[in-house]
Amino acid sequence: MRRITVFCLALILFATPKSMFAQQDSKPAEPPAHYYQLSFSVQEVGENGKITNSRAYTTSIETRSHDRQSIRTGDKVPVKADDKGNLQYIDLGVNIDCWNAQEINGKLAILISANVSSTAKTTNASDLPPVIRQNQWSANALVPIGKPTVIFSSDNLQDKDKIQVELTATRID
């Protein structure tokens, strides 16, 4: 009788699927990594709604990586610092950072920070320091794949124009 009990227990142990012994709180499988080309367009829009100036910037990102992707472009503009003629240099241009990209229901979710700075339009060329125009945004964005989407927009303070950042995310793998 004892042999039959041991035999039955051994049979049950070996016949039980291994999945029954797996941990109950094991993590679900991570989705595969995908690569996306991110095409940013910084656009100046006139008061009539038409684009008057546009600049393009491109980078790529992986969906499983949490690394920050950065775009930096601009100029160092000299500004008179004092009456002795000393100069101070101010960075002007476009800085875009993006990270934490992931696919959600056929769209790309991504954290984006953008900084666009330039000198304001002036009517006279005086010796005064330039007025710096700066737009800064930071947000989580959810953009459809392959469709240009305005992710940031701001009115200009000096006129009725505005500046906007458009993103097109294209899967490249």
VEXLUM-149427 format. One line per 4 residues: for each residue x, y, z of N, C-alpha, C. Coordinates in nm, 3 decimals. Example, Ala and Ser with C-alpha at 12.3 -4.5 7.8 and 13.67 -1.06 7.14 Angstrom:
1.319:-0.569:0.780:1.230:-0.450:0.780:1.320:-0.330:0.780 | 1.285:-0.225:0.708:1.367:-0.106:0.714:1.290:0.003:0.787
END
This chain:
0.081:-0.118:0.000:0.000:0.000:0.000:0.087:0.126:0.000 | 0.192:0.123:0.077:0.282:0.237:0.084:0.350:0.259:-0.052 | 0.387:0.152:-0.120:0.451:0.162:-0.252:0.353:0.222:-0.354 | 0.229:0.185:-0.345:0.130:0.237:-0.439:0.112:0.387:-0.415
0.110:0.433:-0.290:0.095:0.574:-0.259:0.215:0.654:-0.311 | 0.336:0.605:-0.287:0.457:0.672:-0.335:0.457:0.677:-0.487 | 0.418:0.566:-0.552:0.412:0.559:-0.697:0.312:0.662:-0.752 | 0.195:0.675:-0.690:0.092:0.771:-0.734:0.140:0.914:-0.717
0.205:0.943:-0.604:0.258:1.078:-0.582:0.365:1.113:-0.684 | 0.454:1.018:-0.713:0.559:1.041:-0.813:0.496:1.063:-0.950 | 0.394:0.986:-0.983:0.326:1.000:-1.112:0.260:1.138:-1.123 | 0.198:1.184:-1.017:0.134:1.316:-1.017:0.239:1.426:-1.033
0.352:1.414:-0.962:0.458:1.514:-0.970:0.513:1.526:-1.111 | 0.542:1.416:-1.174:0.601:1.419:-1.308:0.499:1.451:-1.417 | 0.375:1.428:-1.393:0.271:1.453:-1.493:0.218:1.596:-1.485 | 0.245:1.667:-1.374:0.196:1.804:-1.359:0.276:1.897:-1.449
0.210:1.985:-1.525:0.282:2.079:-1.612:0.370:2.172:-1.529 | 0.485:2.206:-1.588:0.580:2.292:-1.518:0.522:2.430:-1.491 | 0.425:2.472:-1.573:0.367:2.605:-1.556:0.295:2.618:-1.422 | 0.254:2.507:-1.363:0.186:2.513:-1.234:0.284:2.551:-1.123
0.415:2.525:-1.147:0.514:2.557:-1.046:0.576:2.695:-1.068 | 0.543:2.762:-1.179:0.597:2.895:-1.207:0.541:2.994:-1.106 | 0.616:3.100:-1.083:0.569:3.201:-0.989:0.443:3.266:-1.043 | 0.350:3.291:-0.955:0.223:3.350:-0.996:0.240:3.496:-1.039
0.335:3.571:-0.977:0.350:3.711:-1.013:0.468:3.734:-1.106 | 0.489:3.645:-1.201:0.595:3.668:-1.299:0.552:3.779:-1.393 | 0.648:3.858:-1.441:0.620:3.972:-1.526:0.576:3.926:-1.664 | 0.482:3.998:-1.724:0.444:3.964:-1.862:0.560:3.995:-1.956
0.565:3.926:-2.067:0.673:3.946:-2.162:0.671:4.089:-2.215 | 0.790:4.150:-2.222:0.801:4.287:-2.274:0.778:4.286:-2.424 | 0.708:4.384:-2.477:0.690:4.388:-2.622:0.826:4.413:-2.689 | 0.842:4.371:-2.813:0.970:4.391:-2.880:0.999:4.540:-2.901
1.126:4.573:-2.909:1.166:4.712:-2.932:1.139:4.749:-3.077 | 1.095:4.872:-3.097:1.075:4.928:-3.230:1.148:5.060:-3.237 | 1.192:5.095:-3.356:1.262:5.221:-3.377:1.173:5.316:-3.456 | 1.180:5.442:-3.419:1.101:5.545:-3.484:1.190:5.661:-3.525
1.162:5.716:-3.642:1.223:5.841:-3.682:1.128:5.951:-3.637 | 1.182:6.048:-3.563:1.103:6.160:-3.514:1.141:6.283:-3.595 | 1.047:6.335:-3.672:1.069:6.454:-3.753:0.995:6.571:-3.690 | 1.072:6.666:-3.637:1.014:6.785:-3.574:1.019:6.900:-3.674
0.916:6.981:-3.674:0.912:7.101:-3.757:0.873:7.217:-3.666 | 0.963:7.315:-3.653:0.934:7.435:-3.575:0.884:7.538:-3.676 | 0.761:7.583:-3.657:0.695:7.668:-3.755:0.652:7.801:-3.694 | 0.677:7.908:-3.771:0.624:8.039:-3.735:0.500:8.057:-3.821
0.390:8.092:-3.757:0.261:8.102:-3.824:0.213:8.248:-3.815 | 0.179:8.306:-3.931:0.131:8.444:-3.936:-0.010:8.455:-3.881 | -0.054:8.579:-3.864:-0.188:8.600:-3.807:-0.298:8.550:-3.901 | -0.265:8.528:-4.029:-0.362:8.473:-4.124:-0.368:8.320:-4.119
-0.285:8.258:-4.033:-0.285:8.113:-4.018:-0.191:8.040:-4.112 | -0.119:8.112:-4.198:-0.027:8.050:-4.292:0.114:8.046:-4.233 | 0.186:7.939:-4.264:0.323:7.921:-4.214:0.415:8.019:-4.288 | 0.486:8.103:-4.211:0.577:8.202:-4.270:0.722:8.157:-4.265
0.755:8.064:-4.178:0.891:8.013:-4.166:0.882:7.875:-4.102 | 0.970:7.785:-4.147:0.968:7.649:-4.092:1.111:7.595:-4.092 | 1.147:7.526:-3.985:1.278:7.462:-3.974:1.256:7.317:-3.931 | 1.334:7.226:-3.990:1.314:7.082:-3.964:1.431:7.023:-3.886
1.398:6.929:-3.796:1.496:6.860:-3.712:1.453:6.714:-3.701 | 1.550:6.622:-3.712:1.518:6.480:-3.712:1.611:6.404:-3.619 | 1.554:6.305:-3.549:1.632:6.212:-3.468:1.558:6.079:-3.469 | 1.613:5.981:-3.401:1.543:5.852:-3.390:1.541:5.809:-3.244
1.449:5.716:-3.214:1.433:5.670:-3.075:1.387:5.525:-3.076 | 1.422:5.453:-2.970:1.380:5.313:-2.952:1.274:5.308:-2.843 | 1.174:5.221:-2.862:1.063:5.217:-2.767:1.099:5.156:-2.632 | 1.196:5.067:-2.624:1.228:5.006:-2.494:1.338:5.079:-2.420
1.403:5.171:-2.484:1.512:5.245:-2.420:1.457:5.365:-2.345 | 1.516:5.397:-2.232:1.477:5.515:-2.158:1.580:5.626:-2.173 | 1.675:5.606:-2.268:1.777:5.707:-2.293:1.715:5.832:-2.353 | 1.772:5.945:-2.321:1.726:6.074:-2.373:1.791:6.097:-2.508
1.708:6.135:-2.605:1.757:6.175:-2.737:1.751:6.327:-2.742 | 1.855:6.390:-2.793:1.863:6.536:-2.791:1.897:6.593:-2.927 | 1.839:6.708:-2.955:1.872:6.788:-3.072:1.912:6.925:-3.019 | 2.027:6.973:-3.062:2.078:7.103:-3.021:2.127:7.176:-3.146
2.074:7.293:-3.171:2.122:7.374:-3.282:2.101:7.520:-3.247 | 2.196:7.604:-3.284:2.180:7.746:-3.252:2.306:7.825:-3.271 | 2.305:7.944:-3.218:2.415:8.040:-3.228:2.445:8.095:-3.090 | 2.569:8.139:-3.073:2.607:8.216:-2.956:2.612:8.361:-3.001
2.521:8.442:-2.947:2.508:8.580:-2.989:2.580:8.671:-2.889 | 2.672:8.757:-2.939:2.742:8.847:-2.846:2.651:8.963:-2.804 | 2.655:8.992:-2.676:2.577:9.103:-2.620:2.674:9.185:-2.534 | 2.665:9.316:-2.550:2.750:9.405:-2.472:2.717:9.388:-2.324
2.819:9.353:-2.244:2.797:9.323:-2.102:2.813:9.445:-2.013 | 2.898:9.542:-2.055:2.921:9.660:-1.972:2.971:9.775:-2.060 | 2.999:9.890:-1.998:3.045:10.009:-2.072:3.189:9.997:-2.118 | 3.263:9.899:-2.071:3.403:9.880:-2.108:3.418:9.801:-2.238
3.305:9.757:-2.294:3.312:9.683:-2.421:3.320:9.532:-2.404 | 3.309:9.483:-2.281:3.312:9.339:-2.261:3.185:9.277:-2.317 | 3.201:9.158:-2.371:3.088:9.088:-2.431:3.050:8.965:-2.350 | 2.922:8.936:-2.353:2.869:8.813:-2.295:2.798:8.741:-2.410
2.812:8.611:-2.416:2.749:8.535:-2.524:2.624:8.464:-2.473 | 2.516:8.477:-2.550:2.388:8.417:-2.515:2.358:8.308:-2.617 | 2.320:8.190:-2.569:2.282:8.080:-2.659:2.140:8.100:-2.709 | 2.123:8.101:-2.840:1.992:8.111:-2.903:1.978:7.997:-3.002
1.857:7.941:-3.013:1.836:7.834:-3.109:1.727:7.739:-3.065 | 1.744:7.612:-3.103:1.643:7.511:-3.078:1.706:7.396:-2.999 | 1.642:7.359:-2.889:1.681:7.242:-2.810:1.557:7.155:-2.795 | 1.569:7.029:-2.837:1.459:6.934:-2.824:1.512:6.808:-2.758
1.444:6.763:-2.653:1.476:6.637:-2.585:1.354:6.548:-2.589 | 1.376:6.417:-2.609:1.265:6.322:-2.603:1.315:6.191:-2.542 | 1.227:6.126:-2.468:1.262:6.001:-2.401:1.135:5.927:-2.361 | 1.154:5.806:-2.312:1.045:5.718:-2.265:0.940:5.692:-2.373
0.984:5.660:-2.492:0.890:5.631:-2.602:0.832:5.490:-2.584 | 0.701:5.477:-2.611:0.637:5.346:-2.607:0.513:5.348:-2.696 | 0.484:5.233:-2.751:0.367:5.220:-2.836:0.244:5.191:-2.750 | 0.135:5.263:-2.778:0.009:5.242:-2.707:-0.103:5.247:-2.811
-0.166:5.134:-2.834:-0.280:5.125:-2.926:-0.254:5.191:-3.061 | -0.142:5.160:-3.123:-0.111:5.212:-3.255:-0.064:5.357:-3.258 | -0.034:5.413:-3.141:0.018:5.550:-3.134:0.149:5.547:-3.058 | 0.225:5.654:-3.069:0.352:5.664:-2.998:0.336:5.762:-2.882
0.358:5.713:-2.760:0.358:5.797:-2.641:0.502:5.833:-2.612 | 0.528:5.960:-2.589:0.666:6.004:-2.571:0.669:6.131:-2.486 | 0.771:6.144:-2.404:0.790:6.264:-2.324:0.883:6.357:-2.402 | 0.839:6.481:-2.423:0.914:6.575:-2.506:0.930:6.708:-2.433
1.050:6.764:-2.446:1.078:6.898:-2.396:1.139:6.977:-2.512 | 1.089:7.098:-2.534:1.140:7.181:-2.643:1.164:7.323:-2.593 | 1.271:7.384:-2.642:1.305:7.521:-2.609:1.347:7.588:-2.739 | 1.274:7.693:-2.780:1.303:7.767:-2.902:1.327:7.912:-2.862
1.447:7.966:-2.891:1.477:8.103:-2.854:1.541:8.176:-2.972 | 1.512:8.306:-2.982:1.566:8.390:-3.089:1.558:8.535:-3.045 | 1.618:8.623:-3.123:1.603:8.765:-3.095:1.471:8.812:-3.153 | 1.407:8.901:-3.085:1.279:8.955:-3.133:1.303:9.046:-3.252
1.204:9.059:-3.336:1.212:9.148:-3.452:1.219:9.291:-3.401 | 1.315:9.367:-3.457:1.327:9.507:-3.417:1.320:9.595:-3.540 | 1.279:9.718:-3.519:1.268:9.811:-3.631:1.390:9.901:-3.642 | 1.467:9.917:-3.534:1.587:10.001:-3.541:1.708:9.923:-3.492
1.821:9.954:-3.550:1.945:9.886:-3.511:2.016:9.973:-3.408 | 1.976:9.967:-3.286:2.036:10.048:-3.180:2.145:9.968:-3.110 | 2.211:10.033:-3.020:2.319:9.970:-2.944:2.267:9.901:-2.819 | 2.134:9.898:-2.804:2.074:9.833:-2.687:2.086:9.682:-2.698
2.084:9.613:-2.587:2.086:9.467:-2.595:1.961:9.416:-2.667 | 1.973:9.303:-2.737:1.857:9.251:-2.810:1.753:9.196:-2.712 | 1.628:9.199:-2.756:1.521:9.137:-2.680:1.518:8.991:-2.721 | 1.520:8.903:-2.622:1.524:8.758:-2.649:1.382:8.703:-2.641
1.342:8.635:-2.746:1.211:8.568:-2.748:1.236:8.421:-2.716 | 1.165:8.367:-2.619:1.188:8.228:-2.578:1.055:8.157:-2.556 | 1.046:8.035:-2.611:0.929:7.949:-2.592:0.980:7.816:-2.536 | 0.923:7.774:-2.424:0.961:7.647:-2.362:0.836:7.565:-2.338
0.845:7.434:-2.373:0.734:7.343:-2.350:0.791:7.211:-2.298 | 0.711:7.139:-2.223:0.745:7.005:-2.179:0.614:6.932:-2.151 | 0.598:6.814:-2.212:0.473:6.741:-2.193:0.487:6.597:-2.241 | 0.395:6.513:-2.195:0.378:6.380:-2.253:0.291:6.398:-2.376
0.334:6.340:-2.487:0.257:6.351:-2.611:0.217:6.212:-2.658 | 0.100:6.203:-2.716:0.051:6.079:-2.777:0.020:6.115:-2.922 | 0.104:6.066:-3.014:0.089:6.104:-3.155:0.059:5.983:-3.241 | -0.030:6.000:-3.339:-0.055:5.890:-3.432:0.069:5.865:-3.518
0.093:5.740:-3.549:0.211:5.703:-3.628:0.192:5.750:-3.773 | 0.294:5.820:-3.825:0.294:5.863:-3.965:0.211:5.986:-3.996 | 0.150:6.049:-3.896:0.066:6.166:-3.921:0.125:6.289:-3.851 | 0.151:6.398:-3.927:0.203:6.520:-3.864:0.104:6.571:-3.759
0.155:6.601:-3.639:0.071:6.643:-3.528:0.135:6.760:-3.456 | 0.061:6.870:-3.438:0.111:6.984:-3.361:0.108:6.944:-3.214 | 0.227:6.946:-3.152:0.236:6.905:-3.012:0.249:7.023:-2.917 | 0.301:7.137:-2.967:0.315:7.257:-2.886:0.277:7.377:-2.972
0.220:7.479:-2.908:0.186:7.602:-2.979:0.180:7.717:-2.879 | 0.231:7.834:-2.919:0.228:7.952:-2.833:0.210:8.077:-2.917 | 0.135:8.172:-2.866:0.123:8.302:-2.931:0.250:8.382:-2.905 | 0.287:8.467:-3.003:0.394:8.564:-2.981:0.341:8.676:-2.894
0.424:8.732:-2.811:0.381:8.841:-2.724:0.383:8.975:-2.795 | 0.463:8.988:-2.902:0.479:9.118:-2.967:0.383:9.141:-3.083 | 0.319:9.035:-3.134:0.226:9.051:-3.246:0.123:8.939:-3.241 | 0.047:8.921:-3.348:-0.057:8.819:-3.349:-0.011:8.689:-3.413
0.118:8.675:-3.435:0.173:8.551:-3.489:0.183:8.447:-3.379 | 0.220:8.326:-3.416:0.243:8.222:-3.316:0.355:8.131:-3.364 | 0.405:8.052:-3.273:0.507:7.952:-3.304:0.453:7.817:-3.260 | 0.482:7.714:-3.340:0.434:7.581:-3.304:0.539:7.477:-3.340
0.531:7.363:-3.270:0.618:7.249:-3.297:0.529:7.134:-3.342 | 0.563:7.079:-3.459:0.488:6.967:-3.517:0.579:6.844:-3.516 | 0.521:6.728:-3.486:0.597:6.602:-3.482:0.532:6.500:-3.573 | 0.617:6.433:-3.651:0.574:6.317:-3.728:0.662:6.200:-3.684
0.601:6.094:-3.632:0.674:5.974:-3.588:0.652:5.865:-3.691 | 0.761:5.814:-3.749:0.754:5.711:-3.852:0.832:5.589:-3.806 | 0.767:5.474:-3.805:0.835:5.349:-3.765:0.935:5.311:-3.873 | 1.059:5.278:-3.831:1.165:5.250:-3.929:1.219:5.107:-3.920
1.160:5.019:-3.841:1.212:4.881:-3.837:1.112:4.784:-3.896
END
